[in-house]
Amino acid sequence: MKVYDCNLTYGFNVSKRSHELCETMEELCKHMKNAGLTGGLVRAVSSDTVGVNFGNDQVASEIKNSDLDLWGAWSIVPSITNEIPSPEEMPKLMAKNKIGALYMNPEAHRFLAIPSVMKDYLTMADKRKIPIVFNTAWGISINDVSNLMEAFPTLTCILAYHSLWPNARTNLPFLSLYPNLYLDTSYMLDDQGIEYVIGKFGADKLIHGSGFPELYIGQQMPVVKCADISDKEKEAILHGNFEKLMKGADLK
């Protein structure tokens, strides 16, 4: 069975302890192969630590050298500073470089993640069904996510709430309110959490992720495979939903 991981990071990060580092794309791919992963969505931490364009260029360049099916995640900042491609230019560049999603880290880049500031990029992403990753481990707060989703309720996005058990009381309202929001399994530690989500929302709302290198790579794979759900539902979580999102955006 193919298995994709929607939550992968590589690169040197001085703020992380040594056992939480995965410094190179080569090292990341080695870990992925050992875990039995087919591919995934990858970001370069240098987008946050060195510079947004540096990291975006790095991941675009280095995913091309892998024999795994890798898609890049690009960091975005307010367009008013003209640091990154404009919302009009972004889709074609994403298609050219196999970039599957966008994300923002307002903590690292020192901006307000509010609808009025990020409206142009989020309007474009909403219209074109480009996934936005809201990962609270990547410098955005859950309150920011709530405000942005309220302003863009049909936005296609992946939510990763960086919180230890239990987090269902935070995650589940998002799933009930926003039709195009998908939940990353990286931090799903609630007992029978996968079965509960599927029973309430269906398997099409979950995407397999690990949160590597902060968490063990592939650590949620056995959780999904051993869940009391059908094989079809397991396939949707482990690869089907990911492939649908990566290939569903209009990048023309």
N, C-alpha and C positions, 0 to 999 in steps of 0.2 A: 504494500500500500504506500502510495506517495504521502509524504509528510512535509508540510511547509511550516515555517516559524515566522510569525509576523512581528517579533520583538527581539531584534538582534542588534548589538552595538559592538564596534571595535575601535581601537585606537588608544593611545596613552592618555590617561586621565590622572593627574597628580592628586586629585582629591580622593581617589579610591585606594583601598588597601591592595597590596600586591596580589592576593589571591582572587581579586575581582577584576584583574586586567586581562584583556585580550588585545594585544597591541597592533597586530597586522591582519590583513585580509587572509593571508596564507594560514595564519594560526586559526582564524575563525573558521575557515573552510575545513581544516583538519578536525576541529571539534565537531562541526556539523556532520561530517562523514562518519566519525566515530559514533555519533548519536543516531545515525540512520536518517538524517534529514535530506530531503530532496532539494530544498531551496528555501528562500525566505526573503523577508524585507529587512534591509540592512541600512543602518545609519552610521556615519563616521562621527565619533565624539569630537573630532577636531572642528566640526562646524560650531560647536559651543565653546571650545577652549582656545582655538587659534583664530578662527574667523569664519563667518558663515559661508563665504564663497570658497575659501580654501577647503573646508570640509565637504561642501557640496561637490566641488570638482574632484576631490579625492575619491569619494564613493562612486561617482559616475565613471571614473577612470578604472578603478580597481575591480569593480564587479565584472567587467568585461574579460578579465583574465581568469575567471573561475569556470570550472566545468560543471558547477552546480547552477541551478536555475535561480539566480539572484536578481532582486529588484532593489533599487536604491530608494531611500527616503531623503528628501531635501528639506532643509530648514528654511523657514521664511521669516522675514522681519517686515516692519512697516514700509510700504512702497515709497513713502514721502522722501526717504533718504537716498533713493536710487542706488542701493547697494547690490541688489539682486535683480534678475530679469523681471520685467513688469508682468502683471497678470495676463496681458495680451500675448507676451512672448513665451510665457512659461509652458503652456501645453506642448508646443512643438519641440521645445528643448527637452521636456520630459520624455516624449516619445523617442527622440533621437538617442537619449542616454539610458533608456530603460529605467526610468524613475517612476515608481508605482504609487507614491504617496508624498504628502507634504506634512510637516509638523512645525510647531513653534516652541521655543524655549524662552519665554519672556524674562525668566530669572537670569539666565546667562547673558541675554542680549539687551537687557535693561529697557523694556518697553511695556506698555500697557496692552494686555491681551483682551481688548474690549471690542465690541462690534464696530464702533465708529472708526477705530484705528485700522482694523484688519478687514474692513468691509469689502474692499476691492478684490483681494485674493479669495476670500471666502465666497463671495458672490460668483466669481468665476468657477471655483471648485464645485459649488453647489450645482451650477448649470451644467457642468461637464461631467459630473459624477466622479470627480477626482477625490480619492479618499484623503481625509485629514486625520492624522494620528494625534489623539489627545492622550498623552502618557504623563501622568503626574510625577513619574520618576525623572522626567525630562524637563523639569522646571516650569510646569504650568499647574496651577491649583485647580482643585475640583470645583471651586466657586467660579473660576474663570471659564471652565468648561460649561458649567451650567448657564452662565450668562451668554456665551457664544451660541450654544445650542438653542436657547430660547429665541435668539435673534435669527437663527438659521435652522429652523426645525426639520428641514428636509435634507440637510447636509449629509453626505456620505462620510462616515467617520468610524474609526476604531478607537474604543475607549479602553485604556489600561489604567485602572485605579491602583496606584502604588500604596497599598495598605495591607497589613496583615489581617488575618481572620479576626472577626467576621467583616465582610464588606458588602454582603448582599443588600443591606438596607440602603447603601449608597448606589450600587450598580443597577439594581432592578428598576427603580423609577426611571432611569434614563432609557432602558429598553422599552418600557411601557409608553413613553412619551414621544420617542423619535423613531420613525419607521426605518430609517437608513443607518441607524447606529448599530455597530457590532461590538461585541465584548471580547476583548483579548483574554485568553484563559490564564495568562502568566501568573496572576495573583489570586486566582479563584481557589481558595482553600476551604471554603465552606463544605461541611459534610453533605454529600449528595447534591452539591451545588449544580453540577452539570445536568443531572437528571431533573432537578427542579426547574432550571431555566428552559430546558427542552420541553418539559411538560406544560410550561406556561407560555412560552414564546416560539418554540420550535427550534430545530437544530441550525437553521439558517442565520441565527443571530450570534453564533459563537465562532471564534477563529483561534486556532491553536497558536500559542506563543509561550516563550520560556522566560524572557527578561534577561537573557544572557548578555554580558558575563556577571551581572550582579547576582543572578540566580543560576542554578545548574541548567545547562543546555539540555533540552529534551525532557525536562523534569515533569512536564504535564502530559507527555505522550502516554505513559502507562495509565495515568488517571483517566484519559479519554478512552483508551483501549479496554480498560477494565470496567468502564461505566456500564450501568444496566440500561443500555440503549441499543438500537439496532445497528447493524453494520453500515447501513446507508447513512445513518445519522453520524456515525464515527467518521466516515469518509468525508462528509460535509464539513465537519469541524477540522479535520486534519489536513484537508487539501482543497475540497470543492469550493468552500466559501472564499478562501484566499484567492484561488485562481479566478473566480468570478469577479472579485473586486479589482484585481490587477489588470484584467482584460476588459473590464466594463467601462472604463473612462473614455471619454471623447477627447482625444489628444490631437485632432486634426487642426 
